[in-house]
Amino acid sequence: MNTCKYTYNKTKLTLSVDKNLIKLAKENKLNISRFLEQKLNIWAYGLVGYDVAF
């Protein structure tokens, strides 16, 4: 696992990202930041209505 500093909706997060995910993203020329942002949007959308602290 790699630890990445990331800002999402003006909230600073520290994410643990699997090394294989980063490698796969690079091999497929994917923007890892954009990929993580999409995943966070999906995750956050599923928590609508819940009291969530980051």
Buried (B, 14 or more C-beta within 10 A) or exposed (E): EEEBEBEBEEEEEEBEBEEEBBEEBEEEEEEBEEBBBEEBEEEBEEEEEEEEEE
